[in-house]
């Protein structure tokens, strides 16, 4: 029974994440969804191993607004690119990210520490009463974490 529940929860989380990506792309400016090939190239350009491919969902380039991401932007805007790991909820959060509950991997935190100011967790609230997003560096996030626990993910 727990397998069915876990599977449904994962599917629901995936749908919510896609909605968060769409919200940022459609409603905001400078956010871009990139494919796995572009992720690899971007990691190569900043000399970071490919084991961090799953540690970010999008990129943010403040100067680029309302256009599709092109491969040559990597070279042109390399120094401006922020790596974004998305965390999305539909919960009512009038003071986003206060009250946010999310899971994060050790890899995401390690990646953020490697990149420093070039990495952000982006907390997206899709609640119709409080749609918003907040971007935080690892350092900013660690200052406001109330509780943090380790959960093991085990495959047999």
C-alpha positions, 0 to 999 in steps of 0.5 A, a space after each residue: 500500500 505504501 508503494 501506491 501512496 509514494 508513487 501518487 505523491 511523487 507524481 503529484 510533486 512532479 506536476 506541482 514542480 512543472 507548474 512552478 517552472 511554468 509560473 516562473 517562465 510565464 509570470 516572471 522574467 529571466 528564468 529558463 528551463 534547460 535540457 540535460 544536454 545544456 545542463 552538462 555543458 553548463 556544468 562543464 563550463 563552470 568545472 563542476 562534475 556531472 553528478 550534480 546534474 539533478 541538483 538544479 532545475 533551471 537557470 536564471 539570467 537577470 538581464 534576459 527577459 521574455 525570450 527562449 534560452 539559446 545555447 550560445 547564452 551559456 558563453 555570453 552570459 556565463 558570469 551572470 547565470 544563477 543555478 536554480 533548485 526549485 521547491 514548489 508548494 500549493 500551500 497558503 504561504 503569505 510570508 513565503 518561504 516562512 512555513 515551507 516544508 520541503 525535501 532537499 538532497 545532500 547533493 543540492 546543498 553540496 552543489 550550492 556550497 560549491 557555487 556560492 552566490 551562483 546557486 539559489 533555492 527558489 521557493 515557489 508558492 502557487 496558492 491562488 491567495 499568495 502566489 510568489 517566489 523567493 530565492 535564497 542562497 545556501 547561507 541565507 537558507 541556513 539562517 532561517 531553517 527551524 528543523 533539519 533531519 536526515 532521511 535515508 533513501 534506500 534501494 535494494 
